[in-house]
Amino acid sequence: MKTIYDIQQFLKKMGTIIYIGDRAADLELMEMEIRQIFESNLMDVKDYQMAILLLRQERQRVLEKK
């Protein structure tokens, strides 16, 4: 996973679509979903770490703009 779009596509493949309308909240929910998927052993460690890193970086950028 290299982009937020990749994470969204992965979540979509797992049956989860997240859209609230607030970008920061969307990213937080995506992080929670990724964590649950990882804890269910449906995702490898490398992808999990990269997804969490990307989501947190993007969330920080969004919060800085506000």
Chimera marker file (.cmm) of the C-alpha trace (Angstrom):
<marker_set name="trace">
<marker id="1" x="0.000" y="0.000" z="0.000" r="1" g="1" b="0" radius="0.5"/>
<marker id="2" x="1.425" y="3.282" z="-1.113" r="1" g="1" b="0" radius="0.5"/>
<marker id="3" x="-1.505" y="5.708" z="-1.063" r="1" g="1" b="0" radius="0.5"/>
<marker id="4" x="-4.736" y="6.424" z="0.775" r="1" g="1" b="0" radius="0.5"/>
<marker id="5" x="-6.508" y="5.273" z="-2.391" r="1" g="1" b="0" radius="0.5"/>
<marker id="6" x="-4.809" y="1.862" z="-2.064" r="1" g="1" b="0" radius="0.5"/>
<marker id="7" x="-6.102" y="1.630" z="1.505" r="1" g="1" b="0" radius="0.5"/>
<marker id="8" x="-9.610" y="2.556" z="0.382" r="1" g="1" b="0" radius="0.5"/>
<marker id="9" x="-9.507" y="-0.115" z="-2.326" r="1" g="1" b="0" radius="0.5"/>
<marker id="10" x="-8.288" y="-2.710" z="0.179" r="1" g="1" b="0" radius="0.5"/>
<marker id="11" x="-11.111" y="-1.813" z="2.567" r="1" g="1" b="0" radius="0.5"/>
<marker id="12" x="-13.596" y="-1.966" z="-0.313" r="1" g="1" b="0" radius="0.5"/>
<marker id="13" x="-12.341" y="-5.444" z="-1.174" r="1" g="1" b="0" radius="0.5"/>
<marker id="14" x="-12.931" y="-6.403" z="2.471" r="1" g="1" b="0" radius="0.5"/>
<marker id="15" x="-16.505" y="-5.079" z="2.241" r="1" g="1" b="0" radius="0.5"/>
<marker id="16" x="-16.033" y="-1.723" z="3.982" r="1" g="1" b="0" radius="0.5"/>
<marker id="17" x="-16.710" y="1.670" z="2.459" r="1" g="1" b="0" radius="0.5"/>
<marker id="18" x="-16.111" y="4.670" z="4.697" r="1" g="1" b="0" radius="0.5"/>
<marker id="19" x="-17.451" y="8.097" z="3.849" r="1" g="1" b="0" radius="0.5"/>
<marker id="20" x="-18.750" y="10.513" z="6.439" r="1" g="1" b="0" radius="0.5"/>
<marker id="21" x="-17.878" y="13.745" z="4.696" r="1" g="1" b="0" radius="0.5"/>
<marker id="22" x="-15.285" y="14.850" z="7.240" r="1" g="1" b="0" radius="0.5"/>
<marker id="23" x="-11.871" y="13.806" z="5.916" r="1" g="1" b="0" radius="0.5"/>
<marker id="24" x="-10.236" y="13.580" z="9.362" r="1" g="1" b="0" radius="0.5"/>
<marker id="25" x="-13.062" y="11.397" z="10.690" r="1" g="1" b="0" radius="0.5"/>
<marker id="26" x="-12.926" y="9.218" z="7.573" r="1" g="1" b="0" radius="0.5"/>
<marker id="27" x="-9.203" y="8.634" z="8.112" r="1" g="1" b="0" radius="0.5"/>
<marker id="28" x="-9.725" y="7.805" z="11.785" r="1" g="1" b="0" radius="0.5"/>
<marker id="29" x="-12.419" y="5.249" z="10.929" r="1" g="1" b="0" radius="0.5"/>
<marker id="30" x="-10.193" y="3.743" z="8.233" r="1" g="1" b="0" radius="0.5"/>
<marker id="31" x="-7.436" y="3.332" z="10.824" r="1" g="1" b="0" radius="0.5"/>
<marker id="32" x="-9.841" y="1.564" z="13.179" r="1" g="1" b="0" radius="0.5"/>
<marker id="33" x="-10.990" y="-0.776" z="10.400" r="1" g="1" b="0" radius="0.5"/>
<marker id="34" x="-7.419" y="-1.556" z="9.337" r="1" g="1" b="0" radius="0.5"/>
<marker id="35" x="-6.540" y="-2.349" z="12.962" r="1" g="1" b="0" radius="0.5"/>
<marker id="36" x="-9.501" y="-4.746" z="13.250" r="1" g="1" b="0" radius="0.5"/>
<marker id="37" x="-8.619" y="-6.452" z="9.979" r="1" g="1" b="0" radius="0.5"/>
<marker id="38" x="-5.018" y="-6.874" z="11.136" r="1" g="1" b="0" radius="0.5"/>
<marker id="39" x="-6.091" y="-8.249" z="14.522" r="1" g="1" b="0" radius="0.5"/>
<marker id="40" x="-8.238" y="-10.791" z="12.650" r="1" g="1" b="0" radius="0.5"/>
<marker id="41" x="-5.081" y="-11.942" z="10.819" r="1" g="1" b="0" radius="0.5"/>
<marker id="42" x="-6.461" y="-10.940" z="7.420" r="1" g="1" b="0" radius="0.5"/>
<marker id="43" x="-3.551" y="-8.602" z="6.654" r="1" g="1" b="0" radius="0.5"/>
<marker id="44" x="0.207" y="-8.966" z="6.889" r="1" g="1" b="0" radius="0.5"/>
<marker id="45" x="2.372" y="-6.878" z="9.215" r="1" g="1" b="0" radius="0.5"/>
<marker id="46" x="4.113" y="-4.911" z="6.461" r="1" g="1" b="0" radius="0.5"/>
<marker id="47" x="0.842" y="-3.747" z="4.865" r="1" g="1" b="0" radius="0.5"/>
<marker id="48" x="-0.605" y="-2.940" z="8.287" r="1" g="1" b="0" radius="0.5"/>
<marker id="49" x="2.349" y="-0.783" z="9.291" r="1" g="1" b="0" radius="0.5"/>
<marker id="50" x="2.359" y="1.087" z="5.993" r="1" g="1" b="0" radius="0.5"/>
<marker id="51" x="-1.402" y="1.670" z="6.073" r="1" g="1" b="0" radius="0.5"/>
<marker id="52" x="-1.309" y="3.035" z="9.630" r="1" g="1" b="0" radius="0.5"/>
<marker id="53" x="1.630" y="5.298" z="8.763" r="1" g="1" b="0" radius="0.5"/>
<marker id="54" x="-0.118" y="6.688" z="5.671" r="1" g="1" b="0" radius="0.5"/>
<marker id="55" x="-3.403" y="7.246" z="7.483" r="1" g="1" b="0" radius="0.5"/>
<marker id="56" x="-1.754" y="9.056" z="10.387" r="1" g="1" b="0" radius="0.5"/>
<marker id="57" x="0.340" y="11.259" z="8.085" r="1" g="1" b="0" radius="0.5"/>
<marker id="58" x="-2.690" y="12.212" z="5.997" r="1" g="1" b="0" radius="0.5"/>
<marker id="59" x="-4.783" y="12.881" z="9.116" r="1" g="1" b="0" radius="0.5"/>
<marker id="60" x="-2.057" y="15.148" z="10.466" r="1" g="1" b="0" radius="0.5"/>
<marker id="61" x="-1.968" y="17.079" z="7.170" r="1" g="1" b="0" radius="0.5"/>
<marker id="62" x="-5.742" y="17.490" z="7.215" r="1" g="1" b="0" radius="0.5"/>
<marker id="63" x="-5.745" y="18.709" z="10.816" r="1" g="1" b="0" radius="0.5"/>
<marker id="64" x="-2.943" y="21.195" z="10.138" r="1" g="1" b="0" radius="0.5"/>
<marker id="65" x="-4.953" y="22.766" z="7.308" r="1" g="1" b="0" radius="0.5"/>
<marker id="66" x="-7.923" y="23.467" z="9.619" r="1" g="1" b="0" radius="0.5"/>
<link id1="1" id2="2" r="1" g="1" b="0" radius="0.2"/>
<link id1="2" id2="3" r="1" g="1" b="0" radius="0.2"/>
<link id1="3" id2="4" r="1" g="1" b="0" radius="0.2"/>
<link id1="4" id2="5" r="1" g="1" b="0" radius="0.2"/>
<link id1="5" id2="6" r="1" g="1" b="0" radius="0.2"/>
<link id1="6" id2="7" r="1" g="1" b="0" radius="0.2"/>
<link id1="7" id2="8" r="1" g="1" b="0" radius="0.2"/>
<link id1="8" id2="9" r="1" g="1" b="0" radius="0.2"/>
<link id1="9" id2="10" r="1" g="1" b="0" radius="0.2"/>
<link id1="10" id2="11" r="1" g="1" b="0" radius="0.2"/>
<link id1="11" id2="12" r="1" g="1" b="0" radius="0.2"/>
<link id1="12" id2="13" r="1" g="1" b="0" radius="0.2"/>
<link id1="13" id2="14" r="1" g="1" b="0" radius="0.2"/>
<link id1="14" id2="15" r="1" g="1" b="0" radius="0.2"/>
<link id1="15" id2="16" r="1" g="1" b="0" radius="0.2"/>
<link id1="16" id2="17" r="1" g="1" b="0" radius="0.2"/>
<link id1="17" id2="18" r="1" g="1" b="0" radius="0.2"/>
<link id1="18" id2="19" r="1" g="1" b="0" radius="0.2"/>
<link id1="19" id2="20" r="1" g="1" b="0" radius="0.2"/>
<link id1="20" id2="21" r="1" g="1" b="0" radius="0.2"/>
<link id1="21" id2="22" r="1" g="1" b="0" radius="0.2"/>
<link id1="22" id2="23" r="1" g="1" b="0" radius="0.2"/>
<link id1="23" id2="24" r="1" g="1" b="0" radius="0.2"/>
<link id1="24" id2="25" r="1" g="1" b="0" radius="0.2"/>
<link id1="25" id2="26" r="1" g="1" b="0" radius="0.2"/>
<link id1="26" id2="27" r="1" g="1" b="0" radius="0.2"/>
<link id1="27" id2="28" r="1" g="1" b="0" radius="0.2"/>
<link id1="28" id2="29" r="1" g="1" b="0" radius="0.2"/>
<link id1="29" id2="30" r="1" g="1" b="0" radius="0.2"/>
<link id1="30" id2="31" r="1" g="1" b="0" radius="0.2"/>
<link id1="31" id2="32" r="1" g="1" b="0" radius="0.2"/>
<link id1="32" id2="33" r="1" g="1" b="0" radius="0.2"/>
<link id1="33" id2="34" r="1" g="1" b="0" radius="0.2"/>
<link id1="34" id2="35" r="1" g="1" b="0" radius="0.2"/>
<link id1="35" id2="36" r="1" g="1" b="0" radius="0.2"/>
<link id1="36" id2="37" r="1" g="1" b="0" radius="0.2"/>
<link id1="37" id2="38" r="1" g="1" b="0" radius="0.2"/>
<link id1="38" id2="39" r="1" g="1" b="0" radius="0.2"/>
<link id1="39" id2="40" r="1" g="1" b="0" radius="0.2"/>
<link id1="40" id2="41" r="1" g="1" b="0" radius="0.2"/>
<link id1="41" id2="42" r="1" g="1" b="0" radius="0.2"/>
<link id1="42" id2="43" r="1" g="1" b="0" radius="0.2"/>
<link id1="43" id2="44" r="1" g="1" b="0" radius="0.2"/>
<link id1="44" id2="45" r="1" g="1" b="0" radius="0.2"/>
<link id1="45" id2="46" r="1" g="1" b="0" radius="0.2"/>
<link id1="46" id2="47" r="1" g="1" b="0" radius="0.2"/>
<link id1="47" id2="48" r="1" g="1" b="0" radius="0.2"/>
<link id1="48" id2="49" r="1" g="1" b="0" radius="0.2"/>
<link id1="49" id2="50" r="1" g="1" b="0" radius="0.2"/>
<link id1="50" id2="51" r="1" g="1" b="0" radius="0.2"/>
<link id1="51" id2="52" r="1" g="1" b="0" radius="0.2"/>
<link id1="52" id2="53" r="1" g="1" b="0" radius="0.2"/>
<link id1="53" id2="54" r="1" g="1" b="0" radius="0.2"/>
<link id1="54" id2="55" r="1" g="1" b="0" radius="0.2"/>
<link id1="55" id2="56" r="1" g="1" b="0" radius="0.2"/>
<link id1="56" id2="57" r="1" g="1" b="0" radius="0.2"/>
<link id1="57" id2="58" r="1" g="1" b="0" radius="0.2"/>
<link id1="58" id2="59" r="1" g="1" b="0" radius="0.2"/>
<link id1="59" id2="60" r="1" g="1" b="0" radius="0.2"/>
<link id1="60" id2="61" r="1" g="1" b="0" radius="0.2"/>
<link id1="61" id2="62" r="1" g="1" b="0" radius="0.2"/>
<link id1="62" id2="63" r="1" g="1" b="0" radius="0.2"/>
<link id1="63" id2="64" r="1" g="1" b="0" radius="0.2"/>
<link id1="64" id2="65" r="1" g="1" b="0" radius="0.2"/>
<link id1="65" id2="66" r="1" g="1" b="0" radius="0.2"/>
</marker_set>
